[in-house]
Structures are given as structure tokens and as C-alpha cells.
Amino acid sequence: QEQLVESGGDLVQAGGSLRLSCVVSGSMFSRSTMGWHRQAPGKQRELVAFITSSGITNYADSVKGRFTISRDNARNAVYLQMNSLKPEDTAVYYCRRTTPLYVYWGQGTQVTVSS
């Protein structure tokens, strides 16, 4: 059964850093596009960043230069390094795996940035 398990969310002060991790239990991880999304209270879920199977990355304008997405195919894991955090980065962060047939989501991890 496909599972995505996120970790690393926490309460941090503005200007601080966090590193989120997502470990995937499914097969053929290396062939998947992996992404991080977030949803703040009262707002729609939005794309933060994604990384393709070939390592191409893309970021939302709001996080460019502050966040870095990476993957470790040997560990079936994807990471989101978040630096210079702002209060507006507060949200539940979700890991997403996209395959040719399916899309899978993790359960989310809470990131709270205090001012």
C-alpha cells in the first residue's frame, strides 16, 4: 500500500529554518515527480515546489531563494529545506507523489512561524 509520511514540522521564529522530510513506501519512487504543497487556514492548498525524476525543480514565487527541494532515490525520500521563514509560511505542508496513473498525498506536517 502506498504511503507518504512527512516529518519535520515545528514551531519556529521568523528568520529560522526547518527541514521537512517525506518518505515514500511505494515502488518506482525514482520515476515519480515529487512535490510539496501547503495549506494555510482558510486558504486553498497551493504548490510550494516540485522535483521531477530527472531532478528538474520548480518553486512558487513566494518561496524562491528561500526554500530548496531535493530527493534521495536510495532512501525513497524527498526533502524541503526552508530558510528565512516568515509568518506567512505558516501552514500544513503536504508531500505529493505523481505517477502516470495516480496521485498520492501524505497526511501533512504543521509548520508554524511566529513573528
N, CA, C and O atoms as CSV, one atom per row, in Angstrom:
chain,resi,resn,atom,element,x,y,z
A,1,GLN,N,N,0.840,-1.190,0.000
A,1,GLN,CA,C,0.000,0.000,0.000
A,1,GLN,C,C,0.877,1.242,0.000
A,1,GLN,O,O,1.847,1.342,0.750
A,2,GLU,N,N,0.515,2.177,-0.851
A,2,GLU,CA,C,1.275,3.409,-0.961
A,2,GLU,C,C,1.129,4.252,0.300
A,2,GLU,O,O,0.019,4.469,0.785
A,3,GLN,N,N,2.250,4.721,0.825
A,3,GLN,CA,C,2.219,5.608,1.982
A,3,GLN,C,C,3.272,6.690,1.823
A,3,GLN,O,O,4.394,6.426,1.391
A,4,LEU,N,N,2.895,7.910,2.178
A,4,LEU,CA,C,3.818,9.034,2.236
A,4,LEU,C,C,3.774,9.555,3.660
A,4,LEU,O,O,2.706,9.907,4.160
A,5,VAL,N,N,4.911,9.607,4.309
A,5,VAL,CA,C,4.966,10.038,5.705
A,5,VAL,C,C,5.875,11.245,5.817
A,5,VAL,O,O,7.083,11.165,5.590
A,6,GLU,N,N,5.260,12.373,6.175
A,6,GLU,CA,C,6.019,13.608,6.355
A,6,GLU,C,C,6.470,13.759,7.805
A,6,GLU,O,O,5.857,13.220,8.727
A,7,SER,N,N,7.528,14.485,7.972
A,7,SER,CA,C,8.010,14.826,9.307
A,7,SER,C,C,8.833,16.105,9.208
A,7,SER,O,O,9.209,16.544,8.121
A,8,GLY,N,N,9.105,16.695,10.386
A,8,GLY,CA,C,9.961,17.867,10.429
A,8,GLY,C,C,9.242,19.171,10.724
A,8,GLY,O,O,9.889,20.191,10.959
A,9,GLY,N,N,7.920,19.158,10.715
A,9,GLY,CA,C,7.198,20.375,11.032
A,9,GLY,C,C,7.396,20.759,12.493
A,9,GLY,O,O,7.593,19.905,13.358
A,10,ASP,N,N,7.338,22.069,12.747
A,10,ASP,CA,C,7.597,22.535,14.106
A,10,ASP,C,C,7.174,23.986,14.230
A,10,ASP,O,O,6.752,24.611,13.257
A,11,LEU,N,N,7.294,24.513,15.439
A,11,LEU,CA,C,7.113,25.945,15.704
A,11,LEU,C,C,8.499,26.587,15.663
A,11,LEU,O,O,9.421,26.136,16.344
A,12,VAL,N,N,8.636,27.638,14.863
A,12,VAL,CA,C,9.936,28.290,14.715
A,12,VAL,C,C,9.722,29.800,14.627
A,12,VAL,O,O,8.673,30.261,14.179
A,13,GLN,N,N,10.710,30.553,15.052
A,13,GLN,CA,C,10.625,32.013,14.966
A,13,GLN,C,C,10.917,32.481,13.547
A,13,GLN,O,O,11.614,31.809,12.787
A,14,ALA,N,N,10.379,33.630,13.209
A,14,ALA,CA,C,10.648,34.220,11.901
A,14,ALA,C,C,12.161,34.353,11.699
A,14,ALA,O,O,12.899,34.739,12.606
A,15,GLY,N,N,12.594,34.022,10.486
A,15,GLY,CA,C,14.015,34.045,10.177
A,15,GLY,C,C,14.698,32.711,10.391
A,15,GLY,O,O,15.845,32.525,9.982
A,16,GLY,N,N,14.009,31.790,11.022
A,16,GLY,CA,C,14.580,30.484,11.290
A,16,GLY,C,C,14.476,29.536,10.110
A,16,GLY,O,O,14.028,29.903,9.023
A,17,SER,N,N,14.905,28.301,10.355
A,17,SER,CA,C,14.935,27.285,9.309
A,17,SER,C,C,14.308,25.988,9.802
A,17,SER,O,O,14.307,25.683,10.994
A,18,LEU,N,N,13.780,25.242,8.852
A,18,LEU,CA,C,13.274,23.896,9.112
A,18,LEU,C,C,13.577,23.035,7.898
A,18,LEU,O,O,13.725,23.531,6.782
A,19,ARG,N,N,13.668,21.739,8.140
A,19,ARG,CA,C,13.830,20.792,7.032
A,19,ARG,C,C,12.730,19.744,7.144
A,19,ARG,O,O,12.658,18.998,8.120
A,20,LEU,N,N,11.880,19.703,6.130
A,20,LEU,CA,C,10.821,18.709,6.086
A,20,LEU,C,C,11.299,17.481,5.313
A,20,LEU,O,O,12.073,17.580,4.361
A,21,SER,N,N,10.814,16.332,5.753
A,21,SER,CA,C,11.148,15.080,5.077
A,21,SER,C,C,9.864,14.342,4.718
A,21,SER,O,O,8.857,14.444,5.417
A,22,CYS,N,N,9.916,13.604,3.627
A,22,CYS,CA,C,8.795,12.768,3.217
A,22,CYS,C,C,9.377,11.452,2.729
A,22,CYS,O,O,10.175,11.421,1.792
A,23,VAL,N,N,8.973,10.374,3.369
A,23,VAL,CA,C,9.439,9.043,2.980
A,23,VAL,C,C,8.282,8.289,2.342
A,23,VAL,O,O,7.174,8.255,2.878
A,24,VAL,N,N,8.553,7.688,1.197
A,24,VAL,CA,C,7.525,7.008,0.408
A,24,VAL,C,C,7.734,5.509,0.468
A,24,VAL,O,O,8.854,5.019,0.328
A,25,SER,N,N,6.640,4.783,0.678
A,25,SER,CA,C,6.748,3.333,0.783
A,25,SER,C,C,6.553,2.618,-0.545
A,25,SER,O,O,6.853,1.428,-0.648
A,26,GLY,N,N,6.056,3.314,-1.563
A,26,GLY,CA,C,5.746,2.670,-2.827
A,26,GLY,C,C,6.965,2.355,-3.667
A,26,GLY,O,O,8.088,2.729,-3.330
A,27,SER,N,N,6.728,1.668,-4.753
A,27,SER,CA,C,7.814,1.268,-5.651
A,27,SER,C,C,8.024,2.323,-6.738
A,27,SER,O,O,7.207,3.224,-6.930
A,28,MET,N,N,9.150,2.178,-7.441
A,28,MET,CA,C,9.487,3.061,-8.563
A,28,MET,C,C,9.471,4.532,-8.163
A,28,MET,O,O,9.051,5.396,-8.932
A,29,PHE,N,N,9.927,4.792,-6.972
A,29,PHE,CA,C,9.978,6.179,-6.475
A,29,PHE,C,C,10.780,7.063,-7.410
A,29,PHE,O,O,10.406,8.209,-7.663
A,30,SER,N,N,11.878,6.538,-7.921
A,30,SER,CA,C,12.783,7.361,-8.729
A,30,SER,C,C,12.133,7.863,-10.005
A,30,SER,O,O,12.620,8.824,-10.602
A,31,ARG,N,N,11.058,7.247,-10.433
A,31,ARG,CA,C,10.380,7.646,-11.662
A,31,ARG,C,C,9.263,8.661,-11.420
A,31,ARG,O,O,8.600,9.091,-12.364
A,32,SER,N,N,9.056,9.038,-10.175
A,32,SER,CA,C,7.939,9.914,-9.822
A,32,SER,C,C,8.382,11.358,-9.733
A,32,SER,O,O,9.528,11.664,-9.401
A,33,THR,N,N,7.441,12.236,-10.040
A,33,THR,CA,C,7.604,13.642,-9.679
A,33,THR,C,C,7.113,13.805,-8.252
A,33,THR,O,O,6.032,13.336,-7.897
A,34,MET,N,N,7.914,14.469,-7.444
A,34,MET,CA,C,7.571,14.682,-6.040
A,34,MET,C,C,7.380,16.171,-5.786
A,34,MET,O,O,8.096,17.013,-6.328
A,35,GLY,N,N,6.403,16.469,-4.955
A,35,GLY,CA,C,6.134,17.878,-4.689
A,35,GLY,C,C,5.779,18.132,-3.237
A,35,GLY,O,O,5.383,17.233,-2.497
A,36,TRP,N,N,5.935,19.378,-2.863
A,36,TRP,CA,C,5.470,19.868,-1.560
A,36,TRP,C,C,4.387,20.916,-1.817
A,36,TRP,O,O,4.555,21.816,-2.640
A,37,HIS,N,N,3.297,20.782,-1.110
A,37,HIS,CA,C,2.200,21.737,-1.152
A,37,HIS,C,C,1.939,22.197,0.270
A,37,HIS,O,O,2.395,21.574,1.229
A,38,ARG,N,N,1.209,23.280,0.398
A,38,ARG,CA,C,0.847,23.752,1.742
A,38,ARG,C,C,-0.549,24.342,1.735
A,38,ARG,O,O,-1.053,24.817,0.717
A,39,GLN,N,N,-1.147,24.292,2.907
A,39,GLN,CA,C,-2.483,24.866,3.059
A,39,GLN,C,C,-2.556,25.614,4.375
A,39,GLN,O,O,-2.410,25.030,5.449
A,40,ALA,N,N,-2.782,26.903,4.277
A,40,ALA,CA,C,-2.950,27.738,5.454
A,40,ALA,C,C,-4.430,27.786,5.810
A,40,ALA,O,O,-5.278,27.533,4.954
A,41,PRO,N,N,-4.753,28.106,7.061
A,41,PRO,CA,C,-6.161,28.163,7.481
A,41,PRO,C,C,-6.958,29.124,6.612
A,41,PRO,O,O,-6.560,30.271,6.406
A,42,GLY,N,N,-8.091,28.640,6.105
A,42,GLY,CA,C,-8.956,29.476,5.301
A,42,GLY,C,C,-8.501,29.706,3.878
A,42,GLY,O,O,-9.110,30.483,3.143
A,43,LYS,N,N,-7.428,29.032,3.485
A,43,LYS,CA,C,-6.899,29.215,2.134
A,43,LYS,C,C,-6.863,27.890,1.392
A,43,LYS,O,O,-6.927,26.816,1.991
A,44,GLN,N,N,-6.759,27.992,0.070
A,44,GLN,CA,C,-6.644,26.790,-0.747
A,44,GLN,C,C,-5.236,26.212,-0.661
A,44,GLN,O,O,-4.268,26.921,-0.387
A,45,ARG,N,N,-5.149,24.923,-0.900
A,45,ARG,CA,C,-3.854,24.277,-0.946
A,45,ARG,C,C,-3.089,24.799,-2.163
A,45,ARG,O,O,-3.653,24.942,-3.248
A,46,GLU,N,N,-1.802,25.081,-1.969
A,46,GLU,CA,C,-1.002,25.626,-3.059
A,46,GLU,C,C,0.310,24.866,-3.206
A,46,GLU,O,O,0.845,24.309,-2.248
A,47,LEU,N,N,0.806,24.864,-4.432
A,47,LEU,CA,C,2.087,24.241,-4.704
A,47,LEU,C,C,3.212,25.096,-4.151
A,47,LEU,O,O,3.238,26.313,-4.337
A,48,VAL,N,N,4.138,24.443,-3.471
A,48,VAL,CA,C,5.324,25.130,-2.964
A,48,VAL,C,C,6.512,24.872,-3.881
A,48,VAL,O,O,7.199,25.799,-4.310
A,49,ALA,N,N,6.739,23.592,-4.174
A,49,ALA,CA,C,7.867,23.219,-5.027
A,49,ALA,C,C,7.667,21.796,-5.521
A,49,ALA,O,O,6.973,20.997,-4.892
A,50,PHE,N,N,8.293,21.487,-6.673
A,50,PHE,CA,C,8.309,20.101,-7.103
A,50,PHE,C,C,9.655,19.774,-7.719
A,50,PHE,O,O,10.416,20.656,-8.117
A,51,ILE,N,N,9.928,18.467,-7.785
A,51,ILE,CA,C,11.166,17.983,-8.396
A,51,ILE,C,C,10.808,16.766,-9.249
A,51,ILE,O,O,10.132,15.847,-8.786
A,52,THR,N,N,11.263,16.775,-10.476
A,52,THR,CA,C,10.952,15.679,-11.383
A,52,THR,C,C,11.919,14.514,-11.182
A,52,THR,O,O,12.869,14.599,-10.404
A,53,SER,N,N,11.656,13.435,-11.896
A,53,SER,CA,C,12.517,12.257,-11.804
A,53,SER,C,C,13.931,12.563,-12.300
A,53,SER,O,O,14.887,11.905,-11.889
A,54,SER,N,N,14.065,13.535,-13.160
A,54,SER,CA,C,15.383,13.896,-13.682
A,54,SER,C,C,16.036,15.018,-12.891
A,54,SER,O,O,17.128,15.474,-13.229
A,55,GLY,N,N,15.355,15.465,-11.828
A,55,GLY,CA,C,15.955,16.467,-10.951
A,55,GLY,C,C,15.623,17.909,-11.271
A,55,GLY,O,O,16.168,18.825,-10.655
A,56,ILE,N,N,14.741,18.118,-12.220
A,56,ILE,CA,C,14.318,19.489,-12.521
A,56,ILE,C,C,13.417,19.989,-11.390
A,56,ILE,O,O,12.513,19.285,-10.942
A,57,THR,N,N,13.676,21.195,-10.946
A,57,THR,CA,C,12.912,21.761,-9.834
A,57,THR,C,C,12.159,23.007,-10.272
A,57,THR,O,O,12.507,23.673,-11.247
A,58,ASN,N,N,11.112,23.290,-9.507
A,58,ASN,CA,C,10.312,24.483,-9.753
A,58,ASN,C,C,9.743,24.945,-8.428
A,58,ASN,O,O,9.373,24.133,-7.581
A,59,TYR,N,N,9.676,26.274,-8.252
A,59,TYR,CA,C,9.243,26.835,-6.971
A,59,TYR,C,C,8.164,27.890,-7.162
A,59,TYR,O,O,8.111,28.576,-8.182
A,60,ALA,N,N,7.313,28.000,-6.159
A,60,ALA,CA,C,6.387,29.123,-6.122
A,60,ALA,C,C,7.196,30.402,-5.938
A,60,ALA,O,O,8.236,30.399,-5.279
A,61,ASP,N,N,6.716,31.483,-6.521
A,61,ASP,CA,C,7.445,32.747,-6.416
A,61,ASP,C,C,7.667,33.158,-4.960
A,61,ASP,O,O,8.688,33.759,-4.625
A,62,SER,N,N,6.712,32.832,-4.110
A,62,SER,CA,C,6.782,33.267,-2.712
A,62,SER,C,C,7.909,32.598,-1.925
A,62,SER,O,O,8.282,33.080,-0.855
A,63,VAL,N,N,8.455,31.498,-2.438
A,63,VAL,CA,C,9.498,30.783,-1.691
A,63,VAL,C,C,10.834,30.726,-2.435
A,63,VAL,O,O,11.816,30.207,-1.903
A,64,LYS,N,N,10.876,31.247,-3.642
A,64,LYS,CA,C,12.118,31.217,-4.419
A,64,LYS,C,C,13.244,31.906,-3.663
A,64,LYS,O,O,13.071,32.996,-3.118
A,65,GLY,N,N,14.393,31.254,-3.641
A,65,GLY,CA,C,15.553,31.807,-2.956
A,65,GLY,C,C,15.597,31.486,-1.468
A,65,GLY,O,O,16.614,31.713,-0.812
A,66,ARG,N,N,14.503,30.961,-0.933
A,66,ARG,CA,C,14.453,30.617,0.500
A,66,ARG,C,C,14.302,29.116,0.732
A,66,ARG,O,O,14.852,28.581,1.694
A,67,PHE,N,N,13.567,28.440,-0.134
A,67,PHE,CA,C,13.298,27.008,0.014
A,67,PHE,C,C,14.059,26.223,-1.055
A,67,PHE,O,O,14.279,26.702,-2.168
A,68,THR,N,N,14.452,25.006,-0.683
A,68,THR,CA,C,15.123,24.111,-1.635
A,68,THR,C,C,14.529,22.716,-1.512
A,68,THR,O,O,14.477,22.145,-0.422
A,69,ILE,N,N,14.085,22.177,-2.634
A,69,ILE,CA,C,13.576,20.813,-2.660
A,69,ILE,C,C,14.675,19.890,-3.192
A,69,ILE,O,O,15.420,20.248,-4.104
A,70,SER,N,N,14.758,18.703,-2.603
A,70,SER,CA,C,15.744,17.728,-3.052
A,70,SER,C,C,15.174,16.331,-2.836
A,70,SER,O,O,14.172,16.153,-2.143
A,71,ARG,N,N,15.829,15.350,-3.439
A,71,ARG,CA,C,15.355,13.975,-3.298
A,71,ARG,C,C,16.542,13.043,-3.153
A,71,ARG,O,O,17.647,13.318,-3.620
A,72,ASP,N,N,16.270,11.922,-2.485
A,72,ASP,CA,C,17.255,10.857,-2.331
A,72,ASP,C,C,16.566,9.565,-2.761
A,72,ASP,O,O,15.822,8.964,-1.986
A,73,ASN,N,N,16.813,9.150,-3.975
A,73,ASN,CA,C,16.110,7.982,-4.511
A,73,ASN,C,C,16.502,6.693,-3.787
A,73,ASN,O,O,15.716,5.747,-3.741
A,74,ALA,N,N,17.686,6.649,-3.234
A,74,ALA,CA,C,18.108,5.449,-2.495
A,74,ALA,C,C,17.300,5.284,-1.210
A,74,ALA,O,O,17.139,4.170,-0.711
A,75,ARG,N,N,16.798,6.381,-0.685
A,75,ARG,CA,C,16.002,6.346,0.545
A,75,ARG,C,C,14.513,6.558,0.293
A,75,ARG,O,O,13.730,6.631,1.240
A,76,ASN,N,N,14.114,6.658,-0.972
A,76,ASN,CA,C,12.703,6.944,-1.292
A,76,ASN,C,C,12.214,8.174,-0.534
A,76,ASN,O,O,11.126,8.170,0.042
A,77,ALA,N,N,13.021,9.214,-0.541
A,77,ALA,CA,C,12.708,10.385,0.266
A,77,ALA,C,C,12.836,11.674,-0.534
A,77,ALA,O,O,13.637,11.785,-1.463
A,78,VAL,N,N,12.029,12.628,-0.145
A,78,VAL,CA,C,12.114,13.982,-0.692
A,78,VAL,C,C,12.146,14.947,0.490
A,78,VAL,O,O,11.519,14.713,1.522
A,79,TYR,N,N,12.888,16.033,0.314
A,79,TYR,CA,C,13.106,16.980,1.401
A,79,TYR,C,C,12.741,18.392,0.968
A,79,TYR,O,O,12.751,18.722,-0.217
A,80,LEU,N,N,12.422,19.206,1.949
A,80,LEU,CA,C,12.211,20.625,1.697
A,80,LEU,C,C,12.977,21.401,2.762
A,80,LEU,O,O,12.584,21.434,3.929
A,81,GLN,N,N,14.059,22.015,2.349
A,81,GLN,CA,C,14.825,22.872,3.245
A,81,GLN,C,C,14.232,24.266,3.174
A,81,GLN,O,O,14.163,24.872,2.105
A,82,MET,N,N,13.803,24.767,4.323
A,82,MET,CA,C,13.139,26.066,4.377
A,82,MET,C,C,13.972,27.011,5.229
A,82,MET,O,O,14.162,26.779,6.423
A,83,ASN,N,N,14.460,28.061,4.620
A,83,ASN,CA,C,15.263,29.067,5.316
A,83,ASN,C,C,14.536,30.414,5.310
A,83,ASN,O,O,13.597,30.629,4.544
A,84,SER,N,N,14.985,31.291,6.164
A,84,SER,CA,C,14.409,32.643,6.255
A,84,SER,C,C,12.891,32.587,6.327
A,84,SER,O,O,12.192,33.284,5.591
A,85,LEU,N,N,12.401,31.756,7.215
A,85,LEU,CA,C,10.959,31.555,7.320
A,85,LEU,C,C,10.240,32.821,7.760
A,85,LEU,O,O,10.748,33.621,8.545
A,86,LYS,N,N,9.034,32.966,7.221
A,86,LYS,CA,C,8.190,34.126,7.516
A,86,LYS,C,C,6.878,33.642,8.130
A,86,LYS,O,O,6.489,32.490,7.936
A,87,PRO,N,N,6.195,34.519,8.871
A,87,PRO,CA,C,4.899,34.111,9.437
A,87,PRO,C,C,3.917,33.629,8.365
A,87,PRO,O,O,3.096,32.751,8.630
A,88,GLU,N,N,3.996,34.187,7.175
A,88,GLU,CA,C,3.080,33.770,6.113
A,88,GLU,C,C,3.408,32.386,5.559
A,88,GLU,O,O,2.658,31.873,4.728
A,89,ASP,N,N,4.495,31.774,5.991
A,89,ASP,CA,C,4.794,30.396,5.622
A,89,ASP,C,C,4.056,29.397,6.516
A,89,ASP,O,O,4.103,28.190,6.276
A,90,THR,N,N,3.381,29.902,7.538
A,90,THR,CA,C,2.626,29.033,8.439
A,90,THR,C,C,1.542,28.293,7.671
A,90,THR,O,O,0.714,28.906,6.996
A,91,ALA,N,N,1.556,26.959,7.779
A,91,ALA,CA,C,0.606,26.125,7.038
A,91,ALA,C,C,0.852,24.664,7.394
A,91,ALA,O,O,1.836,24.315,8.046
A,92,VAL,N,N,-0.068,23.831,6.945
A,92,VAL,CA,C,0.196,22.395,6.938
A,92,VAL,C,C,0.853,22.080,5.599
A,92,VAL,O,O,0.334,22.435,4.541
A,93,TYR,N,N,1.987,21.416,5.658
A,93,TYR,CA,C,2.745,21.074,4.457
A,93,TYR,C,C,2.513,19.601,4.107
A,93,TYR,O,O,2.636,18.707,4.944
A,94,TYR,N,N,2.173,19.392,2.832
A,94,TYR,CA,C,1.848,18.059,2.347
A,94,TYR,C,C,2.835,17.619,1.274
A,94,TYR,O,O,3.245,18.405,0.419
A,95,CYS,N,N,3.195,16.384,1.340
A,95,CYS,CA,C,4.028,15.753,0.320
A,95,CYS,C,C,3.104,15.111,-0.722
A,95,CYS,O,O,2.066,14.543,-0.381
A,96,ARG,N,N,3.487,15.209,-1.959
A,96,ARG,CA,C,2.675,14.654,-3.044
A,96,ARG,C,C,3.548,13.873,-4.009
A,96,ARG,O,O,4.629,14.317,-4.397
A,97,ARG,N,N,3.055,12.694,-4.390
A,97,ARG,CA,C,3.753,11.880,-5.379
A,97,ARG,C,C,2.865,11.747,-6.609
A,97,ARG,O,O,1.698,11.373,-6.499
A,98,THR,N,N,3.412,12.050,-7.771
A,98,THR,CA,C,2.663,11.953,-9.016
A,98,THR,C,C,3.266,10.865,-9.887
A,98,THR,O,O,4.452,10.899,-10.215
A,99,THR,N,N,2.427,9.891,-10.262
A,99,THR,CA,C,2.843,8.835,-11.184
A,99,THR,C,C,1.995,8.964,-12.444
A,99,THR,O,O,1.070,9.776,-12.468
A,100,PRO,N,N,2.279,8.194,-13.489
A,100,PRO,CA,C,1.452,8.286,-14.706
A,100,PRO,C,C,-0.020,7.991,-14.480
A,100,PRO,O,O,-0.873,8.470,-15.227
A,101,LEU,N,N,-0.322,7.209,-13.457
A,101,LEU,CA,C,-1.718,6.819,-13.232
A,101,LEU,C,C,-2.349,7.446,-11.990
A,101,LEU,O,O,-3.556,7.689,-11.970
A,102,TYR,N,N,-1.561,7.708,-10.967
A,102,TYR,CA,C,-2.127,8.117,-9.683
A,102,TYR,C,C,-1.384,9.306,-9.084
A,102,TYR,O,O,-0.253,9.630,-9.445
A,103,VAL,N,N,-2.093,9.937,-8.144
A,103,VAL,CA,C,-1.502,10.969,-7.302
A,103,VAL,C,C,-1.712,10.547,-5.859
A,103,VAL,O,O,-2.813,10.164,-5.463
A,104,TYR,N,N,-0.646,10.621,-5.079
A,104,TYR,CA,C,-0.713,10.229,-3.678
A,104,TYR,C,C,-0.327,11.418,-2.803
A,104,TYR,O,O,0.515,12.240,-3.164
A,105,TRP,N,N,-0.979,11.480,-1.631
A,105,TRP,CA,C,-0.720,12.559,-0.682
A,105,TRP,C,C,-0.331,11.997,0.674
A,105,TRP,O,O,-0.784,10.925,1.076
A,106,GLY,N,N,0.514,12.737,1.369
A,106,GLY,CA,C,0.790,12.419,2.752
A,106,GLY,C,C,-0.258,13.040,3.652
A,106,GLY,O,O,-1.197,13.686,3.187
A,107,GLN,N,N,-0.080,12.832,4.957
A,107,GLN,CA,C,-1.074,13.305,5.923
A,107,GLN,C,C,-0.816,14.744,6.354
A,107,GLN,O,O,-1.675,15.375,6.971
A,108,GLY,N,N,0.362,15.262,6.032
A,108,GLY,CA,C,0.695,16.645,6.347
A,108,GLY,C,C,1.477,16.802,7.635
A,108,GLY,O,O,1.384,15.988,8.554
A,109,THR,N,N,2.252,17.877,7.670
A,109,THR,CA,C,3.008,18.229,8.868
A,109,THR,C,C,2.883,19.730,9.091
A,109,THR,O,O,3.001,20.517,8.152
A,110,GLN,N,N,2.645,20.120,10.338
A,110,GLN,CA,C,2.358,21.532,10.643
A,110,GLN,C,C,3.642,22.334,10.789
A,110,GLN,O,O,4.555,21.950,11.521
A,111,VAL,N,N,3.693,23.445,10.085
A,111,VAL,CA,C,4.766,24.415,10.237
A,111,VAL,C,C,4.146,25.718,10.728
A,111,VAL,O,O,3.243,26.268,10.098
A,112,THR,N,N,4.641,26.198,11.857
A,112,THR,CA,C,4.151,27.452,12.422
A,112,THR,C,C,5.329,28.389,12.619
A,112,THR,O,O,6.305,28.040,13.283
A,113,VAL,N,N,5.235,29.573,12.043
A,113,VAL,CA,C,6.301,30.567,12.146
A,113,VAL,C,C,5.773,31.746,12.943
A,113,VAL,O,O,4.816,32.407,12.540
A,114,SER,N,N,6.403,31.997,14.064
A,114,SER,CA,C,5.970,33.103,14.933
A,114,SER,C,C,6.745,34.367,14.587
A,114,SER,O,O,7.904,34.318,14.173
A,115,SER,N,N,6.080,35.484,14.767
A,115,SER,CA,C,6.717,36.777,14.438
A,115,SER,C,C,7.449,37.365,15.627
A,115,SER,O,O,8.035,38.442,15.520
